[in-house]
């Protein structure tokens, strides 16, 4: 017996619904897409923690990758390069500054507060010796990046 056009259509619709249902279940189980449990505050906190870890390990390439393009350019501007010459990369500038002893140690730094407002965020970090610092972040291309440091 050959199935009718109506039965074929019903089978196709059922197959599509099963595939969509399976895809939604997989996304929910994997906590991705619309089912992701991380908040924007969590994402900001993770960025700041990655930044602190990279600085502590003196991985200045990773540090620079977490800076906004504007802040990266500001770091490069501190290199003392002659006007009209190509300034060293952000990572090279930070490496040079760390050799000169101007880089702070970031051991035992804790993110104590995070607030998000639209595409801007602020994180308060505190060192074990009680020194607090604010970090402003911006959402750039879907990623939270360090925009400024406050004393």
CORQUITA-V47537 format. One record per residue. N is the residue number from 1. RES is the residue in one small letter. SS is DSSP state (@ for helix, = for strand, . for the rest). OMEGA is omega in degrees with one decimal (none if undefined). Layout:
n = <N:N>
res = <RES:RES>
ss = <SS:SS>
omega = <OMEGA:OMEGA>
//
This chain:
n = <1:2:3:4:5:6:7:8:9:10:11:12:13:14:15:16:17:18:19:20:21:22:23:24:25:26:27:28:29:30:31:32:33:34:35:36:37:38:39:40:41:42:43:44:45:46:47:48:49:50:51:52:53:54:55:56:57:58:59:60:61:62:63:64:65:66:67:68:69:70:71:72:73:74:75:76:77:78:79:80:81:82:83:84:85:86:87:88:89:90:91:92:93:94:95:96:97:98:99:100:101:102:103:104:105:106:107:108:109:110:111:112:113:114:115:116:117:118:119:120:121:122:123:124:125:126:127:128:129:130:131:132:133:134:135:136:137:138:139:140:141:142:143:144:145:146:147:148:149:150:151>
res = <x:x:x:x:x:x:x:x:x:x:x:x:x:x:x:x:x:x:x:x:x:x:x:x:x:x:x:x:x:x:x:x:x:x:x:x:x:x:x:x:x:x:x:x:x:x:x:x:x:x:x:x:x:x:x:x:x:x:x:x:x:x:x:x:x:x:x:x:x:x:x:x:x:x:x:x:x:x:x:x:x:x:x:x:x:x:x:x:x:x:x:x:x:x:x:x:x:x:x:x:x:x:x:x:x:x:x:x:x:x:x:x:x:x:x:x:x:x:x:x:x:x:x:x:x:x:x:x:x:x:x:x:x:x:x:x:x:x:x:x:x:x:x:x:x:x:x:x:x:x:x>
ss = <.:.:.:.:@:@:@:@:@:@:@:@:@:@:@:@:@:@:@:@:@:@:@:@:@:@:@:@:@:@:.:.:@:@:@:.:.:.:.:@:@:@:@:@:@:@:@:@:@:@:@:@:@:@:@:@:.:.:.:@:@:@:@:@:@:.:=:.:@:@:@:@:@:@:@:@:@:.:.:.:.:.:.:.:.:.:.:.:.:@:@:@:@:@:@:@:@:@:@:.:.:.:.:.:.:.:.:.:=:=:=:=:=:=:=:=:=:.:.:=:=:=:=:=:=:=:=:.:.:.:.:=:=:=:=:=:=:=:=:=:.:.:=:=:=:=:=:=:=:=:.>
omega = <-178.6:-179.4:178.8:178.3:179.7:178.6:177.7:179.0:179.3:178.5:179.6:178.7:178.3:179.7:179.2:179.0:176.6:178.5:179.4:178.6:178.3:179.2:178.4:179.3:178.9:178.0:180.0:179.2:-178.8:-178.1:177.6:179.6:-177.7:-178.8:-177.8:-177.2:-178.1:175.6:175.9:176.9:177.0:-179.1:177.5:179.8:179.2:178.5:180.0:179.0:175.9:179.6:-179.3:179.5:-180.0:177.5:179.8:178.9:-178.5:175.5:-171.4:171.9:177.6:177.1:-177.2:178.8:-180.0:178.8:174.2:177.0:179.8:-180.0:176.3:178.2:178.0:177.0:179.5:-179.1:179.4:-175.1:-176.5:178.9:178.5:176.5:179.7:177.6:178.8:179.3:176.2:179.4:177.3:-179.9:178.7:179.2:-178.9:176.6:179.0:-179.9:-179.9:176.6:179.8:176.7:-178.1:179.1:-179.8:172.0:-178.6:179.5:175.3:176.0:-179.2:173.7:-173.7:-179.2:177.6:173.4:-177.8:175.5:-179.0:-179.0:177.4:178.5:176.3:177.0:174.3:178.0:-177.7:175.7:-178.8:179.5:172.5:-179.9:179.9:178.6:176.3:177.1:177.0:179.6:175.7:175.7:-177.2:178.9:179.1:-179.7:174.9:-179.4:179.2:-178.3:-179.8:174.2:175.8:177.8:none>
//
